[in-house]
Amino acid sequence: MQLEQLVDSMTPEIYKNLLQAVETGKWPNGDRLSEDQKENSMQAVMLYQARIEHSNEHMTVGKDGEIVQKSRHQLKQELQQQATNQTPIAKFTKNDI
């Protein structure tokens, strides 16, 4: 199977399982990954991230296969945008308490 076919056939659920396996070193059933499985799973995860997921994480793989790392300034801006775009859950006045 070609790499493109592999990535195109991966569902988000398969991606999440592979990602968890790469992060923990274990399959969801608790079995440990062999070295070959770790290597192949990591490659599949990186390809999926680069071609399909388009992650907003601070460090990820770009479409061209290069590692993309956001600067401290970019991260700060994104966090500030998220903070200002969120609506508060509840507002209280001094007399409410």
C-alpha positions in Angstrom: 0.0 0.0 0.0 1.3 3.4 -0.9 1.7 6.1 1.8 -1.0 8.3 0.3 -3.5 5.4 0.2 -2.6 4.6 3.9 -3.2 8.2 5.0 -6.4 8.5 2.9 -7.9 5.4 4.4 -7.2 6.4 8.0 -10.2 7.5 10.0 -10.0 10.0 12.8 -10.5 7.1 15.2 -7.6 5.2 13.8 -5.5 8.3 13.9 -6.4 8.8 17.6 -5.6 5.2 18.5 -2.2 5.4 16.7 -1.4 8.7 18.4 -2.2 7.3 21.8 -0.1 4.2 21.0 2.8 6.4 20.0 2.5 8.6 23.1 2.1 5.7 25.6 4.0 2.9 23.9 1.0 0.7 24.3 -2.0 -0.3 22.2 -5.5 0.4 23.6 -5.7 -3.2 24.8 -2.5 -2.7 26.9 0.0 -4.6 24.7 3.3 -2.9 24.2 4.4 -1.7 20.7 7.4 -3.3 19.1 10.1 -1.1 17.8 8.9 -1.6 14.2 5.3 -0.8 15.3 6.5 2.4 17.1 8.4 3.6 14.0 5.6 2.8 11.6 2.9 4.2 13.8 4.9 7.4 14.3 5.3 7.8 10.5 1.6 7.3 10.0 0.7 9.8 12.7 3.1 12.4 11.2 1.7 11.9 7.7 -1.9 12.2 8.9 -1.0 15.4 10.8 0.7 16.9 7.8 -1.9 16.0 5.1 -5.2 15.8 6.9 -5.4 17.2 10.4 -3.8 20.6 10.0 -3.3 20.9 13.8 -3.2 24.2 15.7 -0.6 22.8 18.1 2.5 24.8 18.8 4.7 22.2 17.2 3.4 20.0 14.4 4.2 18.7 10.9 3.4 21.0 8.0 2.0 20.0 4.6 5.5 20.0 3.2 6.7 17.5 5.8 8.7 20.0 7.7 8.3 20.6 11.5 6.4 23.7 12.2 7.0 25.4 15.5 5.2 28.6 16.5 7.1 31.4 18.1 6.4 32.5 21.6 4.9 35.7 20.2 2.5 33.7 18.0 1.4 31.5 20.9 0.8 34.5 23.1 -1.4 36.1 20.4 -3.4 33.0 19.9 -4.0 32.6 23.6 -5.1 36.3 23.8 -7.5 35.9 20.9 -9.0 32.8 22.5 -9.4 34.6 25.8 -11.2 37.6 24.2 -13.4 35.5 21.9 -14.7 33.3 24.8 -17.9 34.4 26.5 -18.0 34.1 30.3 -20.0 31.3 31.8 -21.6 33.5 34.4 -21.3 37.1 35.6 -21.9 38.2 39.1 -22.2 41.6 40.6 -21.1 42.7 44.1 -24.6 42.3 45.4 -25.1 38.8 44.1 -22.7 37.3 46.6 
